[in-house]
Amino acid sequence: MSIELNNESGVDIDEAAILRLAIYALDAVRVHPDAELAITLVDVAAMELLHVEWMDEPGPTDVLSWPMDELRPGTDDKPTPPGLLGDVVLCPEVAQGQAETAGHSLMDELFILTAHGILHLLGFDHAEPGEEREMFELQKNIVLGFHMSEKARG
């Protein structure tokens, strides 16, 4: 996978772990190894500007994503073709508040949000109840599988 990660947020996070989660997520949904993904972490002010500009909603949000080549999940027999998957933008400061509310670490929240953003790039949505169940179940399975793989790697 070609994954570019830029941390412009000023928050010290384990960038290598975010990259490992992204690779795990893309493998889980059979995205071609030559697909390209960009992940950027930004501060609250930058996220608020993006949220207003692109979603026409006030205030910052936790994650935004912009698909490029409209790739979809692949299968064991036919992975997603190579291409530009898109961009995921995360805001660790917003994620920190959500992590505290959920009772887990900032990194766990960023793993969830990274998986969430990647699934949006692949056409998943949560506007309708059935779509929401499918997306959030897959998101949960990706994060749980990633944690198991991390424990196995020691």
N, C-alpha and C positions, 0 to 999 in steps of 0.2 A: 504494500500500500504506500502511496505517496501522501503522507499527512504532514501538513505544515501547522505548527502550533506557535502562536505568538501570545505572550503574556504581557499585555499593556495595562493590566489592572493595578499594579503596584502591590498585589497580594501575593505572598510567598506560598506557592502550592507545589505539589509533586507533579511537575509537567510530564515526566516519564510515565507515571501511572495513568494520567489522562490519555496519553498516546497508546498505552497498552490496552486500556478499555476501548478506545476507538477501534483499534485493530481487532480486538475480540468481537466487538459488535458487528463490524463489517464482515468478518469471517462467518459469524452466526447467521447472517442473512444472505450469504453467498455472493457478496460483492466481489467483482473481479480484482485480483491483486494489483492491477495497474490503474485502478480508479484513483482519483485525486480528491482530497478533502482538506479544507482549511478550517482550523479552530482558532478563534481569537478570544482572549479573556480581556474584558474592558472594565473600566471603573463605572460608577453609578451615573456620572454626568454623560459619558459617551453612550451608555446603554439607553438612557432616557432620550437622547437625541435620536438614536436609531429607532426606538419604539414609537416616538411621535412621527418621525419621517415615514417609516415603512408600514406601521400598523394604525397610524392616526389615533393612538391611545396615549393618554398622559402618563407620566411617571416612568421609572425604570421597570424592567422585567428581568426574569432570571435567564431566559434563553431565547434566542431568535435564530432562524435558519433560512437560508436562501438556496433552493435547489438550482442547479445549472442545467445539466443534460437530462433532467427528469428520468433518472435511472430508477429501476424498480428492483426489489429483492430477486435474487436468482434461486436456483435449485441446485441439488447435488450434481445433476446432469448438465445443467446449463446455468453457469454463473452469470451475473449481470455483466454486460459488455464493459470494456474499459471506457472511461470517460471522466468528465468532471462531475463529481457528486455534488459539490457545493460548499457553502460556508456555514459554520455554526459559530455563534457568538454567545459567550457566557459572561455573566456578571457575578463574580465571587462574593461581592458584598451583599447582593440580594440573596444569593444562595446561602450565605451564612445565617441570615435570619430564618430562612426556611429550615435549615439544618437544625437550628436550636429548637424550633417549634416541633419538628419531627423526632427530636431526640437522638440524632446521629451526627456524625462528623461532617465538616465542610467537604472533605474529599468524597464521602459517600454521596452527598448531595450533588457534587459536580459530576460524579459517575452517572447518577440518574439523569441529570440534565444533558450530559453529553450523549447518552443513549437516546434520550428523547429527541434531541436535535437531529441526530443521524436518522432516526426513524421518520421524522418529518421530511428530510431530504429524499427519502425513498418512497414518499407518497402516503405515508400513514397520517391519520388525523384523528381528532377526538371530538369532533363537532356533534356526532350522533352517538347515542349510547352503545350501539354495537361496535362502532369504530373505536370508541374509547376503551371498551373491554379488550378488544383485540390488541390495540396499541400498548395499553398499559400492562397487559399480561406479557407481551413480548419484551417490553422494556424491563419488567421485573425479572424475567427469565435471563435476559442478557446480563443484568447487573449481578444476579445471584451466581450465574455461571462464571462470570468474571472473577468474583470473590473466591470461588472454589478453585479456579485455575491459578489465582495468585497464591493461595495456600499451598497448592501442589508444587509451585515453583520455589517455595521456601522463603 
